Amino acid sequence: MNCLKTSIVLSILLITTVHTTFSQPSNNYNQRLTQAKDSVEKVYIYHDIISDLKQFSLEEAIVYSKRALTLANKTNSADACGSTNEILGELYGRKNNIQPAINYYLISAKIYEELKNYRKLSRIYGNLGMLYYNNNYDTERTLYYYKISLDYAVKIVDQTLIAEAYNRIGGILYNQQNYTDALHYFENGLDIFKTLNDDANIVISLNNIGDVYRLMGYVDKALSYYQQSISLNEINNDIFLKAITYENIGQIHSEKGNIDLAFKYYGTSLDAYKSIDDVVGLTELYILTGDEYLNALEIEGAYNSYLSAYKLSIEHNKWQQIKQSALGLSKVFELKDDYEKSLEYLRTYARYNDTIIKKQMSDELYDLQSHFLRNISEKEIQIKDTHIELLQSEKKINTFRQNSLIFGVIILIILSIITFIRSRNRVKKEKLINLKDRQLHETQQELLRLELESKTSDLMTFALHLVQKNEVLNQLKTDLNSLSADQDNELNRKLKELSIHVQQSLQIHKEIEEFQHKVDVTYNDFFDKLKSRFPSLTKNEKRLCALLRLNLSTKEIASLNNISIKAVEMSRYRLRKKCHLNNQESLHEYMQNL
């Protein structure tokens, strides 16, 4: 959590305040625009206007950016096109409209690659990495872009860009729990920032290194780096970073068993977050203190902390924090023996967890589709450009043919040459078009394959979700039954009612039917092959084949269908017999290869 916050300090600040009133440029700008007419100079005047507007009204800034882009394309200025696309990427990033931001940055990067502007490329790929991380925590794609950013920074020997790239890469490796490599990058970044006398980034680097040592178990070493960070930060007075550092120091004292001292630092951190109205920092700190109280079995303290986090995250619609605080409240009410409220908050946790997973999957699919649609569009543009070139070639040949008519004696020779050239060009054109059509077809087939993989991944996620839900409800039912045996009659009656309610939840078939429907749709071709090869298979046996193809274990299949493991093993045994498999052949592998 903490390294994520410090790495965000190095990112583009996303300012989302948008004014609804549309203001006009100042008279000075109007005069300059009039004098410049439609030229490259006018594009850069638009850039000046955008620079003034983007701090106050993103919508207005985007309108002027699109005017600038239209004019830049009209003037055929590569540098103006590249810089304007980069500005649009930044503006959409500030609006948190991620996909258009990514598209504009990629267009800008393509232009700067042709111009060999490596400084701009380093910045753009750094921003792209941050967009992917902020969008759906895609650490692999983020790390890929950060390393490209570092390569370009090294190429031009820009120490500031190199150090920033080191810190960003270290942050991603930290989140991937690769602490050794993360420490290496953070320390390299710190060394450079020290040579540049960049106190603000030195403070960030010290805090990052402290985070790594804390999670590696070297708490005293971590505390030393945190204290250095706080001392140096007295000059810069970065409240956000102070809040993070005090929170980290609190965790160290908690790990040492100094709970009172830990809560003292948590309190200081809480005051800092409140002073800058950092909702995410506040909610996550409330959740952290709730966990601390829960570990110490201080139920009321845990309840108050989780409830504060829950209310604040509900108010600001922070899904991740709603999920975490709801889980904490569920645990609190379980310890209070209020199982009804515990189950209510557990359902809230499950609902938001499902929503977050579905959104991440939707974002990934949208990104994948956009990527391939962009590739298809580029192929279509290439085909059109080739067609234009061929038409121009034909036009030249026709002109040559007409001019050759004045040469009476050599008319037949020239016509023969023209016929030969046209025939060759026509064959070349047909071959080229066929090649482009084949590439387009291959791209479309690849898109279909990836969509099938995405659907299979969706099925796997859905199945594991149902398995987890059934296991939680079964465990809850078992716990309720065991508790009911030792209670008085009234409480015993209420526990049984709650147990029946849990049992009814286990018997709801809506999600199972939805899952089976998705299986039927996704594996339609697979079922056709099964029917052709083994016509005697029942419907349930076919669905068992699909679950095995999904690589679900026997335990997971049993939990998913709310049956015993022995029943699944018997079904597998009958299926092996019908498929004529011997003891040395794997049923899982057979279904995967069918």
C-alpha positions in Angstrom: 0.0 0.0 0.0 2.7 2.5 1.0 5.0 2.0 -2.0 2.0 2.4 -4.3 1.3 5.8 -2.7 4.9 7.0 -3.0 5.2 5.9 -6.6 2.1 7.9 -7.4 4.0 11.0 -6.3 6.1 10.5 -9.4 3.2 10.2 -11.7 1.1 12.8 -13.6 -1.3 14.5 -11.2 -4.9 13.6 -12.4 -7.0 16.8 -11.8 -10.6 16.0 -12.4 -12.3 19.4 -11.6 -14.3 20.5 -14.7 -16.1 23.8 -15.1 -19.3 23.8 -17.1 -18.9 27.4 -18.3 -16.9 27.8 -21.5 -14.5 30.8 -21.5 -13.0 32.5 -24.5 -9.2 33.1 -24.9 -7.9 36.5 -23.8 -7.7 39.3 -26.3 -3.9 38.7 -26.6 -4.5 35.1 -27.7 -7.3 36.2 -30.1 -4.9 38.7 -31.8 -2.1 36.1 -32.1 -4.6 33.5 -33.5 -5.8 36.0 -36.1 -2.3 36.9 -37.2 -1.1 33.3 -37.4 -4.0 32.1 -39.6 -3.9 28.3 -40.3 -0.2 27.5 -39.6 2.0 25.5 -37.3 2.5 28.7 -35.3 -1.3 28.7 -34.6 -1.1 25.1 -33.3 1.4 26.2 -30.6 -0.7 29.2 -29.7 -3.5 26.7 -29.0 -1.0 24.8 -26.8 -0.4 28.0 -24.8 -4.2 28.4 -24.3 -4.5 24.7 -23.3 -1.8 25.2 -20.7 -3.7 28.0 -19.1 -7.1 26.2 -19.2 -6.2 22.7 -18.1 -5.8 23.7 -14.4 -9.4 25.0 -14.4 -11.5 23.3 -17.1 -10.5 20.1 -18.7 -13.4 20.1 -21.1 -12.4 23.5 -22.5 -8.8 22.3 -22.8 -9.9 19.2 -24.7 -11.9 21.3 -27.1 -8.9 23.5 -28.0 -6.6 20.4 -28.1 -8.9 18.8 -30.8 -8.8 22.1 -32.8 -5.0 22.1 -32.5 -4.8 18.4 -33.6 -7.0 19.1 -36.7 -4.8 22.0 -37.7 -1.6 20.0 -37.0 -2.8 17.2 -39.3 -3.7 19.8 -41.9 -0.2 21.4 -41.8 1.5 18.0 -42.0 3.8 18.9 -39.1 5.0 15.7 -37.4 6.2 17.6 -34.3 3.0 19.5 -33.9 1.0 16.2 -34.3 3.1 14.4 -31.8 2.9 17.1 -29.1 -0.8 17.6 -29.6 -1.6 13.9 -29.3 0.6 13.9 -26.1 -1.4 16.8 -24.7 -4.7 14.9 -25.4 -3.3 11.8 -23.7 -2.5 13.9 -20.6 -5.9 15.6 -20.5 -7.9 12.4 -20.8 -5.6 10.9 -18.2 -6.5 13.8 -15.8 -10.2 13.1 -16.5 -9.5 9.4 -15.6 -10.8 8.4 -19.1 -8.1 5.8 -19.5 -8.6 4.2 -22.9 -8.6 7.4 -25.0 -5.6 8.6 -23.0 -3.7 5.4 -23.9 -4.6 5.7 -27.5 -3.4 9.3 -27.8 -0.2 8.5 -26.0 0.5 5.5 -28.4 -0.1 7.7 -31.5 2.2 10.3 -30.0 4.9 7.7 -29.3 4.7 6.4 -32.9 5.3 9.9 -34.2 8.2 10.6 -31.8 9.8 7.2 -32.7 10.0 8.4 -36.4 11.4 11.8 -35.2 13.9 10.0 -32.8 12.8 12.2 -29.9 13.9 9.9 -27.1 13.3 12.4 -24.3 9.7 12.7 -25.2 9.4 8.9 -25.7 10.8 8.3 -22.2 8.1 10.6 -20.7 5.3 9.1 -22.7 6.1 5.5 -21.9 6.4 6.4 -18.2 2.9 8.0 -18.4 1.5 5.0 -20.2 2.8 2.7 -17.5 1.1 4.8 -14.8 -2.2 4.9 -16.7 -2.2 1.0 -16.9 -1.4 0.8 -13.2 -4.1 3.3 -12.1 -6.7 1.7 -14.4 -6.7 -2.0 -13.3 -3.4 -2.6 -11.5 -2.0 -4.3 -14.6 1.6 -4.7 -13.2 3.0 -6.7 -16.1 2.0 -4.1 -18.8 3.0 -1.3 -16.4 6.5 -2.8 -15.9 6.9 -3.3 -19.6 6.3 0.4 -20.4 8.4 1.6 -17.4 11.4 -0.4 -18.7 11.0 1.1 -22.2 10.9 4.5 -20.5 14.2 3.6 -18.7 15.8 2.4 -22.0 15.2 5.8 -23.6 16.3 7.7 -20.6 19.6 5.8 -20.6 20.0 6.3 -24.3 20.1 10.1 -23.8 21.8 10.0 -20.4 19.1 12.0 -18.7 19.8 11.4 -15.0 16.5 12.8 -13.8 14.5 10.6 -16.1 16.7 7.6 -15.2 16.1 8.1 -11.5 12.4 8.5 -11.9 12.2 5.3 -14.0 14.2 3.5 -11.3 11.7 4.6 -8.7 8.7 3.6 -10.8 10.1 0.1 -11.7 11.0 -0.4 -8.0 7.5 0.4 -7.0 6.0 -2.2 -9.4 8.6 -4.9 -8.3 7.6 -4.0 -4.7 4.0 -4.7 -5.4 5.0 -8.0 -7.0 6.8 -8.8 -3.7 10.1 -9.0 -5.5 11.8 -7.1 -2.7 15.4 -7.8 -3.6 15.1 -6.3 -7.1 12.9 -3.5 -5.8 15.6 -2.5 -3.3 18.2 -2.5 -6.1 16.2 0.0 -8.2 15.2 2.2 -5.2 18.8 2.5 -4.1 20.0 3.3 -7.6 17.4 6.1 -7.8 18.4 7.4 -4.4 22.0 7.7 -5.5 21.1 9.7 -8.6 18.7 12.0 -6.7 21.5 12.7 -4.1 23.9 13.8 -6.9 21.1 16.1 -8.3 20.4 17.5 -4.8 16.7 16.7 -5.4 15.5 16.7 -1.8 11.8 16.0 -2.6 12.7 12.8 -4.5 15.3 11.8 -1.9 12.5 11.9 0.8 10.4 9.6 -1.4 13.3 7.2 -2.1 14.2 7.0 1.6 10.6 6.1 2.4 10.5 3.5 -0.4 13.6 1.8 0.8 12.2 1.8 4.4 9.1 0.0 3.1 11.2 -2.7 1.5 13.3 -3.3 4.6 10.1 -3.4 6.7 8.5 -6.1 4.6 11.8 -8.0 4.4 11.8 -8.2 8.3 14.6 -5.7 8.9 12.5 -3.4 11.1 15.3 -1.5 12.7 16.9 -0.7 9.4 13.5 0.3 8.0 12.9 2.6 11.0 16.3 4.3 10.3 15.3 5.2 6.7 11.8 6.4 7.8 13.4 8.7 10.4 15.8 10.1 7.7 12.8 10.7 5.5 10.9 12.6 8.2 13.9 14.7 9.1 14.5 15.8 5.5 10.8 16.3 4.9 10.7 19.0 7.5 12.2 21.3 4.9 9.8 20.3 2.1 6.8 19.8 4.4 5.1 17.3 2.1 2.0 16.4 4.3 1.0 13.4 2.2 4.4 11.8 2.5 4.5 12.6 6.2 1.2 10.8 6.7 2.5 7.7 4.9 5.8 7.7 6.8 4.2 8.0 10.2 1.8 5.2 9.3 4.8 3.0 8.3 6.5 3.8 11.6 3.3 2.8 13.4 3.4 -0.6 11.7 7.0 -1.1 12.7 6.2 -0.4 16.4 3.2 -2.7 16.1 5.4 -5.5 14.8 7.8 -4.9 17.8 4.8 -5.2 20.2 4.7 -1.5 21.1 1.0 -1.2 20.5 0.5 2.1 22.4 3.4 3.7 20.5 2.0 2.3 17.2 -1.4 3.9 17.8 0.3 7.2 18.7 2.0 7.3 15.2 -1.3 6.1 13.6 -3.0 9.1 15.2 -0.4 11.5 13.8 -0.8 10.0 10.4 -4.6 10.2 10.7 -4.4 14.0 11.5 -2.2 14.5 8.4 -4.5 12.7 6.1 -7.4 14.7 7.4 -5.6 18.0 6.9 -5.2 17.2 3.1 -8.6 15.5 2.9 -7.1 12.3 1.5 -10.0 9.9 1.4 -8.1 6.8 0.3 -5.4 7.4 2.9 -8.0 7.8 5.7 -10.0 4.8 4.8 -7.0 2.5 4.5 -5.6 3.8 7.8 -9.0 3.2 9.5 -8.9 -0.4 8.1 -5.3 -0.9 9.3 -6.2 0.3 12.9 -9.3 -1.9 12.8 -7.0 -4.9 12.0 -4.7 -3.9 14.9 -7.6 -3.6 17.4 -9.0 -6.9 16.1 -5.6 -8.7 16.6 -5.6 -7.3 20.2 -9.3 -8.5 20.6 -10.4 -4.9 21.4 -13.7 -5.4 19.7 -15.2 -1.9 20.2 -12.0 -0.2 18.9 -12.1 -2.5 15.8 -15.8 -1.8 15.3 -15.3 2.0 15.4 -12.4 1.9 13.0 -14.0 -0.4 10.5 -17.3 1.5 10.7 -15.5 4.9 10.0 -13.7 3.3 7.0 -17.0 1.8 5.8 -19.0 5.1 6.0 -16.2 7.1 4.4 -15.7 4.7 1.5 -19.5 4.4 0.9 -19.7 8.2 0.9 -16.9 8.5 -1.7 -17.8 5.2 -3.6 -14.4 3.6 -3.0 -15.1 -0.1 -3.9 -11.9 -1.6 -2.7 -12.1 0.1 0.7 -15.9 -0.8 1.0 -14.9 -4.4 0.5 -12.1 -4.5 3.1 -14.1 -2.6 5.8 -17.2 -4.8 5.2 -15.0 -7.9 5.8 -13.6 -6.4 9.0 -17.1 -5.6 10.3 -18.2 -9.1 9.5 -15.4 -10.5 11.7 -16.3 -8.0 14.5 -19.9 -9.1 14.5 -18.9 -12.8 14.4 -16.9 -12.2 17.6 -19.9 -10.4 19.1 -22.0 -13.6 18.3 -24.2 -11.4 16.1 -24.2 -13.9 13.1 -27.0 -12.2 11.2 -25.1 -8.9 10.9 -21.9 -10.8 10.3 -23.5 -12.6 7.4 -24.9 -9.3 6.1 -21.5 -7.6 5.9 -20.0 -10.8 4.5 -22.5 -10.5 1.7 -21.5 -6.9 1.1 -17.9 -8.0 1.0 -18.7 -10.7 -1.6 -20.8 -8.4 -3.7 -18.2 -5.7 -4.0 -15.4 -8.3 -4.5 -17.4 -9.7 -7.4 -18.0 -6.2 -8.8 -14.3 -5.4 -8.7 -13.3 -8.6 -10.4 -15.9 -8.1 -13.2 -14.8 -4.6 -13.8 -11.2 -5.6 -14.0 -12.1 -8.4 -16.5 -14.2 -6.0 -18.5 -11.4 -3.4 -18.6 -8.9 -6.0 -19.7 -11.3 -7.3 -22.5 -11.9 -3.7 -23.7 -8.2 -3.0 -23.8 -7.6 -6.2 -25.7 -10.4 -5.4 -28.2 -9.1 -1.8 -28.7 -5.6 -3.1 -29.3 -6.7 -5.5 -32.1 -9.2 -3.1 -33.6 -6.3 -0.5 -33.8 -4.1 -3.1 -35.5 -6.9 -3.9 -38.0 -7.4 -0.2 -38.7 -3.7 0.2 -39.4 -3.8 -2.7 -41.8 -6.8 -1.1 -43.6 -4.9 2.2 -43.9 -1.9 0.4 -45.3 -4.1 -1.3 -47.9 -5.7 2.0 -48.9 -2.3 3.7 -49.1 -1.0 0.9 -51.4 -4.1 1.2 -53.5 -3.5 5.0 -53.9 0.1 4.4 -54.9 -1.0 1.9 -57.5 -3.6 4.3 -58.9 -1.0 7.0 -59.1 1.3 4.6 -60.9 -1.4 3.7 -63.4 -2.0 7.4 -64.0 1.6 8.0 -64.9 1.5 5.1 -67.3 -1.6 6.4 -69.0 0.1 9.9 -69.3 3.1 8.2 -70.8 0.9 6.3 -73.2 -0.8 9.4 -74.5 2.4 11.3 -75.0 3.9 8.4 -76.9 1.2 8.7 -79.6 3.2 11.6 -81.2 5.9 9.1 -82.0 4.4 7.4 -85.0 7.1 4.9 -85.8 7.5 3.6 -82.3 3.8 3.5 -81.3 3.6 -0.3 -81.3 6.8 -0.7 -79.3 5.7 1.8 -76.7 2.2 0.3 -76.4 3.8 -3.2 -75.9 5.9 -1.8 -73.1 2.9 -0.1 -71.4 0.9 -3.3 -71.7 3.7 -5.3 -70.1 4.2 -2.8 -67.2 0.4 -2.6 -66.5 0.1 -6.4 -66.5 3.0 -6.6 -64.0 1.6 -3.9 -61.8 -1.9 -5.6 -61.9 -0.4 -8.9 -60.7 1.6 -7.1 -58.1 -1.5 -5.2 -56.9 -3.5 -8.4 -56.7 -0.7 -10.2 -54.8 -0.4 -7.3 -52.4 -4.1 -7.0 -51.8 -4.3 -10.8 -51.3 -1.5 -10.6 -48.8 -3.2 -7.8 -46.9 -6.5 -9.7 -46.9 -4.7 -12.7 -45.6 -3.0 -10.7 -42.8 -6.4 -9.1 -41.9 -8.0 -12.6 -41.8 -5.2 -13.9 -39.5 -5.6 -10.9 -37.2 -9.4 -11.5 -37.0 -8.7 -15.2 -36.2 -6.3 -14.2 -33.5 -8.9 -11.8 -32.0 -11.4 -14.7 -32.0 -8.9 -17.0 -30.3 -8.2 -14.4 -27.6 -11.9 -13.8 -27.0 -12.3 -17.6 -26.4 -9.4 -17.5 -24.0 -11.0 -14.5 -22.2 -14.4 -16.4 -22.0 -12.6 -19.5 -20.6 -10.8 -17.3 -18.0 -14.2 -15.7 -17.2 -15.7 -19.2 -16.7 -12.8 -20.2 -14.4 -13.1 -17.1 -12.3 -16.9 -17.6 -12.1 -16.5 -21.2 -11.1 -13.9 -20.5 -8.4 -16.2 -17.7 -7.1 -19.1 -20.2 -6.8 -16.7 -22.8 -5.1 -15.5 -20.2 -2.6 -19.0 -19.0 -1.9 -20.3 -22.6 -1.3 -17.3 -23.4 0.9 -17.8 -20.2 3.0 -21.6 -21.0 3.4 -20.9 -24.7 4.2 -18.4 -23.7 6.8 -20.8 -21.2 8.3 -23.5 -23.8 8.4 -21.2 -26.2 10.2 -20.2 -23.6 12.7 -23.8 -22.6 13.3 -24.8 -26.3 13.9 -21.9 -26.8 16.3 -22.8 -23.6 18.2 -26.5 -24.5 18.4 -25.8 -27.6 20.5 -24.4 -25.7 23.4 -26.9 -22.8 23.7 -30.2 -22.2 25.4 -33.5 -23.0 23.6 -34.2 -19.4 22.4 -30.7 -18.9 21.0 -30.7 -22.4 19.7 -33.9 -21.7 17.8 -32.4 -18.6 16.2 -29.2 -20.3 15.3 -31.2 -23.1 13.6 -33.2 -20.5 11.6 -29.9 -18.9 10.5 -28.6 -22.3 9.6 -31.7 -23.0 7.5 -31.3 -19.7 5.8 -27.7 -20.6 4.9 -28.8 -24.0 3.6 -31.4 -22.2 1.4 -28.6 -20.0 0.1 -26.7 -23.1 -0.8 -29.7 -24.4 -2.7 -30.2 -21.3 -4.9 -29.5 -22.5 -8.5 -29.6 -19.2 -10.3 -25.8 -18.7 -10.4 -25.2 -22.4 -11.1 -27.6 -22.2 -14.0 -26.0 -19.1 -15.3 -22.6 -20.8 -15.0 -23.8 -23.9 -16.9 -25.3 -21.7 -19.6 -22.0 -20.0 -20.1 -20.3 -23.4 -20.3 -22.8 -24.6 -22.9 -22.2 -21.4 -25.0 -18.4 -21.3 -24.7 -17.8 -25.0 -25.3 -20.4 -25.6 -28.0 -17.7 -26.9 -30.5 -16.2 -29.1 -27.7 -19.6 -30.6 -27.0 -20.1 -31.4 -30.7 -16.9 -33.3 -30.7 -17.9 -35.2 -27.6 -21.3 -36.1 -29.1 -19.6 -37.3 -32.3 -17.0 -39.4 -30.5 -19.1 -40.6 -27.5 -22.8 -40.4 -28.3 -23.8 -42.3 -25.1 -22.7 -39.5 -22.8 -25.4 -37.9 -20.6 -25.8 -34.2 -20.3 -24.3 -34.2 -16.8 -21.3 -36.2 -18.1 -20.8 -33.7 -20.9 -20.8 -30.9 -18.3 -18.3 -32.9 -16.2 -16.0 -33.0 -19.3 -16.3 -29.2 -19.6 -15.3 -28.7 -15.9 -12.3 -31.0 -16.4 -11.3 -29.0 -19.5 -11.5 -25.9 -17.3 -8.9 -27.7 -15.1 -11.0 -27.7 -12.0 -10.0 -30.2 -9.3 -12.3 -32.9 -7.9 -12.8 -30.9 -4.7 -13.7 -27.8 -6.7 -16.2 -29.7 -8.9 -17.8 -31.2 -5.8 -18.1 -27.8 -4.1 -19.4 -26.1 -7.3 -22.2 -28.7 -7.6 -22.8 -29.0 -3.9 -22.2 -32.8 -3.9 -19.7 -35.0 -2.2 -16.2 -35.7 -3.5 -16.9 -39.4 -3.6 -19.9 -38.7 -6.0 -17.5 -36.7 -8.3 -15.0 -39.6 -8.2 -17.7 -42.1 -9.1 -18.7 -39.8 -12.0 -15.1 -39.6 -13.2 -14.8 -43.4 -13.0 -17.9 -43.9 -15.2 -16.7 -41.2 -17.6 -13.3 -43.0 -18.0 -15.1 -46.2 -18.8 -17.2 -44.5 -21.5 -14.1 -42.8 -22.9 -12.2 -46.2 -23.0 -9.2 -44.8 -21.0 -6.7 -47.1 -19.3 -5.2 -46.4 -15.9 -2.1 -44.7 -17.3 -4.0 -42.1 -19.3 -5.0 -38.8 -17.5 -8.6 -37.8 -17.9 -7.7 -34.1 -17.4 -5.1 -34.3 -20.2 -7.5 -36.2 -22.5 -10.2 -33.5 -22.2 -7.6 -30.7 -22.7 -6.3 -32.3 -25.9 -9.7 -33.4 -27.3 
